Amino acid sequence: MNNSIRKAAYLILILMAALSVFQGARNALRFSQDFQYDAALALRSGINPYKESLEPSGILMTGPTAEYYSIFEAAGAPQKMEANQFPSLLMLLFPLTFLPYGYARMLWLILNLLFTGLIIVLLRQTFFRDSDSFTFNVLMLLMIAGTPWRNQIGVGQHSLFSFFFFLLSVWLSDRRRCVLSGLALSVSYFKYTLTAPLALYFLYKKRYREFALSLIPHVIGTIAGARMLGSSFFEMIKEPLKVSSALTGEGSIDIGALTGGAGWSVVITAVIMAGLTILSFILPEGRDKSFFSLLILLSLVMTYHRIYDFFMLIPAAAGIIAAEPCKGETGKRIFFTAYALLVFYFFFVLRIFSESRTSLAVGAAFYYTFLVVYTAGILRGEKKDPSLRSG
């Protein structure tokens, strides 16, 4: 590719990314409704956010969260509490709850922009350290320019926060900072539907201490949450899961959404998670990128996710660009072309159709086909050539 084409590509993507940042920031300053500020504030104030999510008593409209709900009422976008995070995770937001909501969401926007920049730095230091500069830069600009990242910022989601801490944990672990890595991994569980599957990467790398350490703060936090609310340890686990189960059928193309929220979809998720856990122990060394990408692709459909989480298709390029499961240059080109079309569809086409049911069905068919081929290629590749190595 000559320099003129590269410069043109950079210019177009920089302009698209700048517009995406502007629009995402503007939306975030107006709403950030997924921030979970209300749930964290309720917990800090001794109000059980899980019971208020399941059976509202009305206290949220008169207690410390009243200002939060009045802001959305005035904007014509009334909110309902959906506290689907465990108490040990909501506690991570406690510092922000000491600020009025207007300032808190402004700070959360700044943090999400910071997390994005740090994600790019850490991806370069870890899973993309062997990628050429042009490919890496184009991918990062594409991530920011796409609809998923913009919506992630606009609704105040936590995936950027969680993914940053996951990458930080990997980076620290690579430098043998076991305790710090475990703590970073623990924080990353805020978006556990994304990072719990990703945590299996540590089992694959045989970094068991980091994995074990990541669980300890949540045991302590759950005990503390139970004491704050006068509840039991097990209730503090069961109640958030009850709130989460109510959202099972409200995702975009995940298993729960495709089954209409059927209870047995949880069984499929459990089977996939069990299969990935087994694979993390038996997969030969040197398949870091392949396994990392597989974990991302599966995490996006195992449990509830909306399209705003699909910015993760870009980090998943780590193993896809290498086309490790493919044999031959032709196979790699075909595979990467399919990936490029998948990204284009989810980043730009779905928005044109306002994520209609039909457009999501087409996207689901495309995504699951790609996922099956990728998974089969990895497994087939392991049987034929277990000596393959990657970064």
C-alpha positions, 0 to 999 in steps of 0.5 A: 500500500503506497503512502498516499493511500495510507495518508488518506486512510488515516485522514478519513479515520481520524475525522470519523474518530473525532466526530465519534468522540464528540458525539459520544461525549455529548451523549454522555454529558446528557445521560450516562444512564448505565453508570450505576451511580444510583445503585452505588449511592443506594448501597452506600446509603444503606438502601438495598439496591437489589430489593429496590430493583426487584420490588421498588418501595418508592424510597428511591424517589425521596431518599439520597437518590432522589436528585438522580431520578429527578434529573432524568425525569426532567429530561423525559427519560425516566430511569429504573434501578437495575442493580445487577452488580455484586456489592463488592463491585458497586463499592468501586463506585463509592468515591464517585457517589460523593459528587452530585450526579452531574459532576460524577457523570462528567468525571466518568466520561473523562475516565472512560476517555482515559481508559480508552487511551490506556487500552490502546497503550496496553494492547500495543504492549501485550497482544498487539506488540508484534503488529505493524504500526499501520495495521494497529493504528487503523484498528484503534481509530476504527474502534473509536470511530465505530458505533459500539464505542461511541454508544459505550461512552454515551450510555456510561457503560463499564466495559472500557473500565473493566477491559482496561483493568484486565489488560493492566492485569495481563501487563503486570503479570507479564512483569511478574507483579503477581499481587498487583496483577491479581488486584487489577484482575479483581477490579476488572470483574465490574463487567463480569459478563465480559471479563469473567470469561477473559479471566480464563486467560490466566488459567491458560497461562498457568498464572493461578496465583493472580487468578486466586488473588482476584477473588479474595477482594470480592469475598471480603466485599460481599461480606461487607455488603451483607453487613451494611444491608443486614443481609446474608452473604448468600443473599448478596450473591443471589439477589444481583443474579436475580436482577441480571436474570430479568435482563436475559432476553434483552440483549442484541444477539447473545444466546439469551436474546436469541432464545427469548430469555429462556431459562435453559439458555443459562445451561448453554452458557454454563456448558460453554464456560465449562468447555473454555475452562477445560480448553484453558488447561489443555491448550498447548503453550504459544496460542495466546492470541488465538485463545484471547480472541476466542474468549472475546468472541464467545464472551459477547454472546454467552451472556447479555450484551448489547451492541455497545460492547462489540467494540471488543471486536477490535481487540479480538483482531489480535488472533484474527490478524495472525489467522493462526487457525488458518493454513495457507495465505489464501485461507488467511486472506479469506478469513481476514476479509470475513472479519473486516466485513463483520466489523464493518457490519456491526460498526456502521451498518446496524446503525443505518437500520437502527438495530432492527430485528431483521438487521440483528438477525442478519448480524447474528447469522454472520457472527455465529458462522464466523465464530464457529469457523474460528473455533473449529479452526483453532481446535483443528489447528491444535490437533495438527500443529501443537507447536505453533507459537504466537506473541 
